[in-house]
Amino acid sequence: MVDLKNQNGRCWKIILGGSGGQGIVTMSRVLAYAGVIKKLNVSFLPAYGAEMRGGYVYSMLSLSTRELVSPVISQADYGIFLNENSMRLLSQYLKENAWILWNSSLIKPAKYNKNRDIGIPASEIAEKLGSVKIANMVMLGGLLKLLEKSSFPVIEKEVKTSIKHVMGENKKNLDLNLKAVSEGIKLVEEVMKNV
């Protein structure tokens, strides 16, 4: 039996949203596996429409040092959005002071949460690196940098191991994804200097 009154420890609740083909589920799986590597309790709940590409996709991801009761999140600490539709529809699940990281290549600028709202051109960066398909990994790198501020124990090293596990060890693919994560970290690091 879980004692809901005595839940010491940390919990990071994240909502990730986009459309089919943008790698939302892959990004969530990579972060979830990295959490497992660090011996966190992890809950991962993906949801998607019947369409393979273009339909809605989102994930609810909880990583915690304490026991998790439910995979459903109603008050997320972080929102990661790769397209405008997901941001509009899923922002209702964010806490008032949640961090929001959004793909400014596909989402028009709007202040959703002053000073805790960061747009990065993930699709543009991914295309410059060699494939627009790795925009999700640019966003993952940005998320890692945000999580670092809250003493999140997962670092780039665990994410690299997780990418190998989730995506296989194809050297070219692996290098491209790792480069994208590093770029996302750098982008958010630069923005955070001014926040």
N, C-alpha and C positions, 0 to 999 in steps of 0.2 A: 504494500500500500504506500502510495506517495503522500508525504506530509506536505501539503501545499503551503502551510504557514511557516515551515522551517526549510526554506530553499536557499541556502547560502551558496554563493558562487556566482559566476558570470554566465550570461546568455546573450548571444548575438542572433537577432531575428532579421532575415533578409528576404525581400521579395524581388525577383528578377523577372522582367517581362519583355516580350518582343513578339515577333511573328515567326511562323514555321520557316525553318531554314537559316535562322540567325544564330543558332547555337546556344539558345537559352538553357536547354536541358544539359548539354555538354558542359557548359560553364558551371552549372549547378553541381553536376556530378564530380567535376574536378575539385571544386571547393569542398564538397562533402567528403570526398576521399582524403583530401589533405587534412580535414578535421579528424578523421578516423586515425590517420597516421599519428596525430598529436594526442590521441586517446581522449578526444572530446566525445560527448554524446551528440549524435547527429540525427536530425530528422529531415527528410527530403520528400516533398510532395509536389510532383510535376502535374500540370494540367494543360491540355491542348485540345483544339478543335479537330474536327474530322478531317480537315484538309491537311495534306502533308506540307505544302509550302504556302505561305501567305496567311494562314489562319492564325488565331491567337495562340500564344504559348506563354505560360508563366510557371514559376516555381516558387514554392515557399520552403525556405531553408533555415533551420534552426541549428545552431552549434552551441554547446553548453558544457560547462564544467559540472553541472548538476543534472539530475534526472529530468528528462523531457516528458511532459504529460500528453501533448497532442501535436500532430504535424501541422495543424491549421494555425495560421497567424492572423490575428486581427489588428495588432499594433506592432508593425515592423520598425526596427531601428534604422534600416537601410533600404532604399529603393534603387534598383538598377534597371534602367529602361533603354532599350535599343530602338524603339520606335514611338511615335507620338500617341498612337492608340493605346498602347500598354500603359504609358505614363498617365494618360487621362483616366483610364478605367481603374488602374490599380493604386493610384495615389491615395485613395480612401482608406487603404489598409496600413498607412504609415502613421507613426506617432507624430505629434505636432512638431517635435524637434528632431525628426529623423533626417539623416543625410540622404540626399538624392543625387545620384550620378546618372547623367543622361547623355545619349549619343547626339552631339550637336550637329553631326552631319545629316541627320534625318529628322531632328526635332527642332521646331522654331524656339528661339529663346523666350523664356518666360520665367519670372521669379516665382517659384513655388514655395520656397522656404528660405528666406533671406539668410545669407552667409552659410547655409548648409546645403547649397544647391550648386552642383558643379557640372557644367557641360564640357565634354571633350569630343573632338572630332574623330571618333573611333573608326568609322568607315573610311574616312580619308587616310588616316594613318595606316590602316590595314592594307588599303590599296597601294600605298607607297611602298609598303613592306613586301608586296607581291601577291596578296590575295584578300579581297574584301571579306572572304569567309572567316578571317581571323579577327574581325572587329570585336567578337565576343571575348577574345583573349586580351585585347587592349582594355576592354571594360573590366575584365577580371583583375588585371594589374592595377587599375585605378581603384577598384574596390579594396584590394589588399592594402594599398597605401592609406585609405580611409580607416580601415579596420585597425591598422597599426596604432592609431591615436587612442584606441580603447583597450590597449593591452591584449589584443587578439594574439594568441600564441602561434598561429600558423604564419609562416614567413615564405618568402619566395622559394626557398629550398624544398619545402614540402609540396608546394604547388608544382614545381618541376617534376618531382617524383610522381605526383598524382597525374599529371598530363601524360607521362609515359605509360602509366597503368591504364588510364581511361582511353587513350587514343592509339596506343601501340608504340612501337619503337622505330617507326620509319624516320630515319635521320633527318631528311629534308623537312618533313612535316613537323617533326619535333622542334628543330631549330627555329622554324618560322613561328610556331606557337610561343616558344620561349622568348623570342625577340619581341613579339607582340605584348606579352605580359610585362616585360621590362619597359617598353615604351609607355604603357599605361601607367606604370608606377611613376615614371619620370614626369609625365604630363600632370598627374594629380599632385605630385610633390611640388611642382612649379606653381600650381594654382594655390596650394595650401600656404605657401610663403606669403601670399597676399591676403589671406583670410584671417 
